């Protein structure tokens, strides 16, 4: 039951069955979250009773955060969270951590109370690992065009 609302990552909602489902859009409250939270300006909100199917990559971890309890994750690892959870950002560390540690400049901070779901592999990372990312498609198309041009000469 998600009468209070379940906010899901863009592209994660596949479908739902049950009673009284409403798919709505909510605007983020903080410009930093919009720019650096990995979710964009608008987030999908689901309300209703029944079962929801979400698209996720890797391992999915579900947890119930207590009041004031927080979890810090990569912004692209946020899959869904209850509307009662506060979504924010924080700096991940200094310049060396960002450049040499393989970590982006910001982390997502989810503060309870409420239900939270995280994933270990974002949709873009999953596409890249399967060899089907937009960048890889563009590179393949460019290589094909170059080969055709070379064959004509």
Biotite code that builds the C-alpha atoms (Angstrom):
import biotite.structure as struc

atoms = struc.array([
    struc.Atom([0.000, 0.000, 0.000], chain_id="A", res_id=1, res_name="UNK", atom_name="CA", element="C"),
    struc.Atom([1.522, 3.291, -1.111], chain_id="A", res_id=2, res_name="UNK", atom_name="CA", element="C"),
    struc.Atom([-1.203, 5.786, -0.243], chain_id="A", res_id=3, res_name="UNK", atom_name="CA", element="C"),
    struc.Atom([1.424, 8.273, 0.954], chain_id="A", res_id=4, res_name="UNK", atom_name="CA", element="C"),
    struc.Atom([3.259, 7.899, -2.357], chain_id="A", res_id=5, res_name="UNK", atom_name="CA", element="C"),
    struc.Atom([6.247, 5.991, -3.642], chain_id="A", res_id=6, res_name="UNK", atom_name="CA", element="C"),
    struc.Atom([8.722, 8.077, -5.627], chain_id="A", res_id=7, res_name="UNK", atom_name="CA", element="C"),
    struc.Atom([10.453, 5.998, -8.327], chain_id="A", res_id=8, res_name="UNK", atom_name="CA", element="C"),
    struc.Atom([13.497, 6.626, -10.492], chain_id="A", res_id=9, res_name="UNK", atom_name="CA", element="C"),
    struc.Atom([12.728, 7.791, -14.025], chain_id="A", res_id=10, res_name="UNK", atom_name="CA", element="C"),
    struc.Atom([12.380, 4.850, -16.364], chain_id="A", res_id=11, res_name="UNK", atom_name="CA", element="C"),
    struc.Atom([11.939, 2.392, -13.491], chain_id="A", res_id=12, res_name="UNK", atom_name="CA", element="C"),
    struc.Atom([8.129, 2.099, -13.489], chain_id="A", res_id=13, res_name="UNK", atom_name="CA", element="C"),
    struc.Atom([6.960, -0.890, -15.541], chain_id="A", res_id=14, res_name="UNK", atom_name="CA", element="C"),
    struc.Atom([3.424, -1.431, -14.317], chain_id="A", res_id=15, res_name="UNK", atom_name="CA", element="C"),
    struc.Atom([1.097, -1.963, -11.385], chain_id="A", res_id=16, res_name="UNK", atom_name="CA", element="C"),
    struc.Atom([-2.017, -3.919, -10.628], chain_id="A", res_id=17, res_name="UNK", atom_name="CA", element="C"),
    struc.Atom([-4.457, -3.527, -7.811], chain_id="A", res_id=18, res_name="UNK", atom_name="CA", element="C"),
    struc.Atom([-6.859, -0.777, -6.885], chain_id="A", res_id=19, res_name="UNK", atom_name="CA", element="C"),
    struc.Atom([-6.808, 2.970, -7.369], chain_id="A", res_id=20, res_name="UNK", atom_name="CA", element="C"),
    struc.Atom([-3.320, 3.461, -8.848], chain_id="A", res_id=21, res_name="UNK", atom_name="CA", element="C"),
    struc.Atom([-2.320, 6.982, -9.718], chain_id="A", res_id=22, res_name="UNK", atom_name="CA", element="C"),
    struc.Atom([0.939, 7.838, -11.477], chain_id="A", res_id=23, res_name="UNK", atom_name="CA", element="C"),
    struc.Atom([1.855, 11.462, -10.818], chain_id="A", res_id=24, res_name="UNK", atom_name="CA", element="C"),
    struc.Atom([4.864, 13.738, -11.257], chain_id="A", res_id=25, res_name="UNK", atom_name="CA", element="C"),
    struc.Atom([6.399, 15.737, -8.422], chain_id="A", res_id=26, res_name="UNK", atom_name="CA", element="C"),
    struc.Atom([8.988, 18.491, -8.669], chain_id="A", res_id=27, res_name="UNK", atom_name="CA", element="C"),
    struc.Atom([12.147, 18.294, -6.559], chain_id="A", res_id=28, res_name="UNK", atom_name="CA", element="C"),
    struc.Atom([12.291, 20.816, -3.733], chain_id="A", res_id=29, res_name="UNK", atom_name="CA", element="C"),
    struc.Atom([15.968, 21.718, -3.888], chain_id="A", res_id=30, res_name="UNK", atom_name="CA", element="C"),
    struc.Atom([17.954, 22.978, -6.926], chain_id="A", res_id=31, res_name="UNK", atom_name="CA", element="C"),
    struc.Atom([21.034, 21.031, -5.767], chain_id="A", res_id=32, res_name="UNK", atom_name="CA", element="C"),
    struc.Atom([19.022, 17.806, -5.815], chain_id="A", res_id=33, res_name="UNK", atom_name="CA", element="C"),
    struc.Atom([17.773, 18.681, -9.299], chain_id="A", res_id=34, res_name="UNK", atom_name="CA", element="C"),
    struc.Atom([21.277, 19.259, -10.670], chain_id="A", res_id=35, res_name="UNK", atom_name="CA", element="C"),
    struc.Atom([23.324, 16.713, -8.713], chain_id="A", res_id=36, res_name="UNK", atom_name="CA", element="C"),
    struc.Atom([20.881, 14.130, -7.324], chain_id="A", res_id=37, res_name="UNK", atom_name="CA", element="C"),
    struc.Atom([20.731, 12.000, -10.465], chain_id="A", res_id=38, res_name="UNK", atom_name="CA", element="C"),
    struc.Atom([16.940, 12.195, -10.724], chain_id="A", res_id=39, res_name="UNK", atom_name="CA", element="C"),
    struc.Atom([16.357, 15.416, -12.669], chain_id="A", res_id=40, res_name="UNK", atom_name="CA", element="C"),
    struc.Atom([13.757, 18.122, -12.057], chain_id="A", res_id=41, res_name="UNK", atom_name="CA", element="C"),
    struc.Atom([10.717, 15.828, -11.988], chain_id="A", res_id=42, res_name="UNK", atom_name="CA", element="C"),
    struc.Atom([10.239, 12.496, -10.228], chain_id="A", res_id=43, res_name="UNK", atom_name="CA", element="C"),
    struc.Atom([7.471, 9.918, -10.761], chain_id="A", res_id=44, res_name="UNK", atom_name="CA", element="C"),
    struc.Atom([5.176, 9.344, -7.791], chain_id="A", res_id=45, res_name="UNK", atom_name="CA", element="C"),
    struc.Atom([2.892, 6.308, -7.442], chain_id="A", res_id=46, res_name="UNK", atom_name="CA", element="C"),
    struc.Atom([-0.142, 6.127, -5.150], chain_id="A", res_id=47, res_name="UNK", atom_name="CA", element="C"),
    struc.Atom([-2.363, 3.082, -4.668], chain_id="A", res_id=48, res_name="UNK", atom_name="CA", element="C"),
    struc.Atom([-2.895, -0.436, -3.360], chain_id="A", res_id=49, res_name="UNK", atom_name="CA", element="C"),
    struc.Atom([-1.559, -3.600, -4.957], chain_id="A", res_id=50, res_name="UNK", atom_name="CA", element="C"),
    struc.Atom([1.704, -4.620, -6.564], chain_id="A", res_id=51, res_name="UNK", atom_name="CA", element="C"),
    struc.Atom([4.216, -2.480, -8.468], chain_id="A", res_id=52, res_name="UNK", atom_name="CA", element="C"),
    struc.Atom([6.775, -3.740, -10.985], chain_id="A", res_id=53, res_name="UNK", atom_name="CA", element="C"),
    struc.Atom([9.988, -1.733, -11.253], chain_id="A", res_id=54, res_name="UNK", atom_name="CA", element="C"),
    struc.Atom([12.904, -1.997, -13.685], chain_id="A", res_id=55, res_name="UNK", atom_name="CA", element="C"),
    struc.Atom([16.207, -2.312, -11.796], chain_id="A", res_id=56, res_name="UNK", atom_name="CA", element="C"),
    struc.Atom([19.735, -3.503, -12.450], chain_id="A", res_id=57, res_name="UNK", atom_name="CA", element="C"),
    struc.Atom([22.003, -5.642, -10.322], chain_id="A", res_id=58, res_name="UNK", atom_name="CA", element="C"),
    struc.Atom([21.020, -6.350, -6.748], chain_id="A", res_id=59, res_name="UNK", atom_name="CA", element="C"),
    struc.Atom([18.031, -4.538, -5.247], chain_id="A", res_id=60, res_name="UNK", atom_name="CA", element="C"),
    struc.Atom([18.147, -3.740, -1.548], chain_id="A", res_id=61, res_name="UNK", atom_name="CA", element="C"),
    struc.Atom([14.997, -2.738, 0.351], chain_id="A", res_id=62, res_name="UNK", atom_name="CA", element="C"),
    struc.Atom([15.033, -1.202, 3.797], chain_id="A", res_id=63, res_name="UNK", atom_name="CA", element="C"),
    struc.Atom([12.824, 0.620, 6.240], chain_id="A", res_id=64, res_name="UNK", atom_name="CA", element="C"),
    struc.Atom([14.560, 3.718, 7.607], chain_id="A", res_id=65, res_name="UNK", atom_name="CA", element="C"),
    struc.Atom([13.690, 4.945, 11.067], chain_id="A", res_id=66, res_name="UNK", atom_name="CA", element="C"),
    struc.Atom([13.111, 8.604, 11.909], chain_id="A", res_id=67, res_name="UNK", atom_name="CA", element="C"),
    struc.Atom([16.352, 10.499, 11.302], chain_id="A", res_id=68, res_name="UNK", atom_name="CA", element="C"),
    struc.Atom([18.154, 7.398, 10.023], chain_id="A", res_id=69, res_name="UNK", atom_name="CA", element="C"),
    struc.Atom([19.931, 7.993, 6.730], chain_id="A", res_id=70, res_name="UNK", atom_name="CA", element="C"),
    struc.Atom([21.658, 6.122, 3.959], chain_id="A", res_id=71, res_name="UNK", atom_name="CA", element="C"),
    struc.Atom([24.251, 7.611, 1.595], chain_id="A", res_id=72, res_name="UNK", atom_name="CA", element="C"),
    struc.Atom([24.432, 6.093, -1.908], chain_id="A", res_id=73, res_name="UNK", atom_name="CA", element="C"),
    struc.Atom([25.537, 6.878, -5.441], chain_id="A", res_id=74, res_name="UNK", atom_name="CA", element="C"),
    struc.Atom([22.819, 9.079, -7.023], chain_id="A", res_id=75, res_name="UNK", atom_name="CA", element="C"),
    struc.Atom([22.221, 6.509, -9.787], chain_id="A", res_id=76, res_name="UNK", atom_name="CA", element="C"),
    struc.Atom([21.645, 3.750, -7.222], chain_id="A", res_id=77, res_name="UNK", atom_name="CA", element="C"),
    struc.Atom([18.389, 5.264, -5.938], chain_id="A", res_id=78, res_name="UNK", atom_name="CA", element="C"),
    struc.Atom([15.511, 3.142, -7.252], chain_id="A", res_id=79, res_name="UNK", atom_name="CA", element="C"),
    struc.Atom([12.507, 4.185, -5.155], chain_id="A", res_id=80, res_name="UNK", atom_name="CA", element="C"),
    struc.Atom([11.618, 5.739, -1.831], chain_id="A", res_id=81, res_name="UNK", atom_name="CA", element="C"),
    struc.Atom([8.513, 6.566, 0.134], chain_id="A", res_id=82, res_name="UNK", atom_name="CA", element="C"),
    struc.Atom([7.277, 10.155, 0.039], chain_id="A", res_id=83, res_name="UNK", atom_name="CA", element="C"),
    struc.Atom([8.050, 10.510, 3.757], chain_id="A", res_id=84, res_name="UNK", atom_name="CA", element="C"),
    struc.Atom([11.780, 10.070, 3.009], chain_id="A", res_id=85, res_name="UNK", atom_name="CA", element="C"),
    struc.Atom([13.801, 13.248, 2.474], chain_id="A", res_id=86, res_name="UNK", atom_name="CA", element="C"),
    struc.Atom([16.011, 13.131, -0.639], chain_id="A", res_id=87, res_name="UNK", atom_name="CA", element="C"),
    struc.Atom([19.148, 15.295, -0.597], chain_id="A", res_id=88, res_name="UNK", atom_name="CA", element="C"),
    struc.Atom([22.743, 15.458, -1.802], chain_id="A", res_id=89, res_name="UNK", atom_name="CA", element="C"),
    struc.Atom([26.173, 15.938, -0.269], chain_id="A", res_id=90, res_name="UNK", atom_name="CA", element="C"),
    struc.Atom([29.725, 16.288, -1.587], chain_id="A", res_id=91, res_name="UNK", atom_name="CA", element="C"),
    struc.Atom([31.430, 12.924, -1.836], chain_id="A", res_id=92, res_name="UNK", atom_name="CA", element="C"),
    struc.Atom([34.828, 14.226, -0.807], chain_id="A", res_id=93, res_name="UNK", atom_name="CA", element="C"),
    struc.Atom([37.730, 16.251, -2.086], chain_id="A", res_id=94, res_name="UNK", atom_name="CA", element="C"),
    struc.Atom([39.085, 16.616, -5.584], chain_id="A", res_id=95, res_name="UNK", atom_name="CA", element="C"),
    struc.Atom([41.255, 13.509, -5.296], chain_id="A", res_id=96, res_name="UNK", atom_name="CA", element="C"),
    struc.Atom([38.258, 11.330, -4.392], chain_id="A", res_id=97, res_name="UNK", atom_name="CA", element="C"),
    struc.Atom([36.282, 12.659, -7.369], chain_id="A", res_id=98, res_name="UNK", atom_name="CA", element="C"),
    struc.Atom([39.110, 12.380, -9.903], chain_id="A", res_id=99, res_name="UNK", atom_name="CA", element="C"),
    struc.Atom([41.010, 9.311, -8.725], chain_id="A", res_id=100, res_name="UNK", atom_name="CA", element="C"),
    struc.Atom([38.559, 7.373, -6.564], chain_id="A", res_id=101, res_name="UNK", atom_name="CA", element="C"),
    struc.Atom([36.022, 6.555, -9.265], chain_id="A", res_id=102, res_name="UNK", atom_name="CA", element="C"),
    struc.Atom([33.322, 8.369, -7.307], chain_id="A", res_id=103, res_name="UNK", atom_name="CA", element="C"),
    struc.Atom([31.287, 11.256, -8.679], chain_id="A", res_id=104, res_name="UNK", atom_name="CA", element="C"),
    struc.Atom([31.333, 14.667, -7.032], chain_id="A", res_id=105, res_name="UNK", atom_name="CA", element="C"),
    struc.Atom([28.031, 14.128, -5.180], chain_id="A", res_id=106, res_name="UNK", atom_name="CA", element="C"),
    struc.Atom([26.237, 11.378, -3.259], chain_id="A", res_id=107, res_name="UNK", atom_name="CA", element="C"),
    struc.Atom([22.515, 11.003, -2.656], chain_id="A", res_id=108, res_name="UNK", atom_name="CA", element="C"),
    struc.Atom([21.358, 11.125, 0.965], chain_id="A", res_id=109, res_name="UNK", atom_name="CA", element="C"),
    struc.Atom([18.038, 9.500, 1.893], chain_id="A", res_id=110, res_name="UNK", atom_name="CA", element="C"),
    struc.Atom([16.796, 10.377, 5.398], chain_id="A", res_id=111, res_name="UNK", atom_name="CA", element="C"),
    struc.Atom([13.918, 8.504, 7.075], chain_id="A", res_id=112, res_name="UNK", atom_name="CA", element="C"),
    struc.Atom([11.389, 7.685, 8.193], chain_id="A", res_id=113, res_name="UNK", atom_name="CA", element="C"),
    struc.Atom([10.169, 5.506, 5.350], chain_id="A", res_id=114, res_name="UNK", atom_name="CA", element="C"),
    struc.Atom([10.759, 2.733, 2.848], chain_id="A", res_id=115, res_name="UNK", atom_name="CA", element="C"),
    struc.Atom([13.778, 2.893, 0.492], chain_id="A", res_id=116, res_name="UNK", atom_name="CA", element="C"),
    struc.Atom([14.927, 0.713, -2.436], chain_id="A", res_id=117, res_name="UNK", atom_name="CA", element="C"),
    struc.Atom([18.412, 0.937, -3.970], chain_id="A", res_id=118, res_name="UNK", atom_name="CA", element="C"),
    struc.Atom([20.018, -0.853, -6.911], chain_id="A", res_id=119, res_name="UNK", atom_name="CA", element="C"),
    struc.Atom([23.655, -1.734, -7.542], chain_id="A", res_id=120, res_name="UNK", atom_name="CA", element="C"),
    struc.Atom([23.606, -1.123, -11.283], chain_id="A", res_id=121, res_name="UNK", atom_name="CA", element="C"),
    struc.Atom([21.955, 1.860, -12.981], chain_id="A", res_id=122, res_name="UNK", atom_name="CA", element="C"),
    struc.Atom([20.159, 1.388, -16.304], chain_id="A", res_id=123, res_name="UNK", atom_name="CA", element="C"),
    struc.Atom([22.965, 3.074, -18.233], chain_id="A", res_id=124, res_name="UNK", atom_name="CA", element="C"),
    struc.Atom([25.607, 0.907, -16.524], chain_id="A", res_id=125, res_name="UNK", atom_name="CA", element="C"),
    struc.Atom([23.536, -2.199, -17.330], chain_id="A", res_id=126, res_name="UNK", atom_name="CA", element="C"),
    struc.Atom([23.268, -1.185, -21.008], chain_id="A", res_id=127, res_name="UNK", atom_name="CA", element="C"),
    struc.Atom([27.012, -0.528, -21.145], chain_id="A", res_id=128, res_name="UNK", atom_name="CA", element="C"),
    struc.Atom([27.841, -3.919, -19.613], chain_id="A", res_id=129, res_name="UNK", atom_name="CA", element="C"),
    struc.Atom([25.613, -5.615, -22.202], chain_id="A", res_id=130, res_name="UNK", atom_name="CA", element="C"),
    struc.Atom([27.261, -3.683, -25.036], chain_id="A", res_id=131, res_name="UNK", atom_name="CA", element="C"),
    struc.Atom([24.138, -1.781, -25.970], chain_id="A", res_id=132, res_name="UNK", atom_name="CA", element="C"),
    struc.Atom([24.685, 1.736, -24.623], chain_id="A", res_id=133, res_name="UNK", atom_name="CA", element="C"),
    struc.Atom([23.964, 4.824, -26.762], chain_id="A", res_id=134, res_name="UNK", atom_name="CA", element="C"),
    struc.Atom([27.680, 5.695, -26.810], chain_id="A", res_id=135, res_name="UNK", atom_name="CA", element="C"),
    struc.Atom([28.595, 2.211, -28.009], chain_id="A", res_id=136, res_name="UNK", atom_name="CA", element="C"),
    struc.Atom([25.900, 2.340, -30.715], chain_id="A", res_id=137, res_name="UNK", atom_name="CA", element="C"),
    struc.Atom([27.265, 5.678, -31.934], chain_id="A", res_id=138, res_name="UNK", atom_name="CA", element="C"),
    struc.Atom([30.822, 4.317, -31.984], chain_id="A", res_id=139, res_name="UNK", atom_name="CA", element="C"),
    struc.Atom([29.732, 1.245, -33.958], chain_id="A", res_id=140, res_name="UNK", atom_name="CA", element="C"),
    struc.Atom([27.836, 3.422, -36.456], chain_id="A", res_id=141, res_name="UNK", atom_name="CA", element="C"),
    struc.Atom([30.864, 5.707, -36.886], chain_id="A", res_id=142, res_name="UNK", atom_name="CA", element="C"),
    struc.Atom([33.169, 2.714, -37.433], chain_id="A", res_id=143, res_name="UNK", atom_name="CA", element="C"),
    struc.Atom([30.750, 1.251, -39.993], chain_id="A", res_id=144, res_name="UNK", atom_name="CA", element="C"),
    struc.Atom([30.578, 4.566, -41.864], chain_id="A", res_id=145, res_name="UNK", atom_name="CA", element="C"),
    struc.Atom([34.376, 4.871, -41.860], chain_id="A", res_id=146, res_name="UNK", atom_name="CA", element="C"),
    struc.Atom([34.743, 1.310, -43.176], chain_id="A", res_id=147, res_name="UNK", atom_name="CA", element="C"),
    struc.Atom([32.204, 1.942, -45.966], chain_id="A", res_id=148, res_name="UNK", atom_name="CA", element="C"),
    struc.Atom([33.987, 5.178, -46.934], chain_id="A", res_id=149, res_name="UNK", atom_name="CA", element="C"),
    struc.Atom([37.360, 3.398, -47.002], chain_id="A", res_id=150, res_name="UNK", atom_name="CA", element="C"),
    struc.Atom([35.916, 0.577, -49.130], chain_id="A", res_id=151, res_name="UNK", atom_name="CA", element="C"),
    struc.Atom([34.615, 3.046, -51.726], chain_id="A", res_id=152, res_name="UNK", atom_name="CA", element="C"),
    struc.Atom([38.045, 4.646, -52.161], chain_id="A", res_id=153, res_name="UNK", atom_name="CA", element="C"),
])
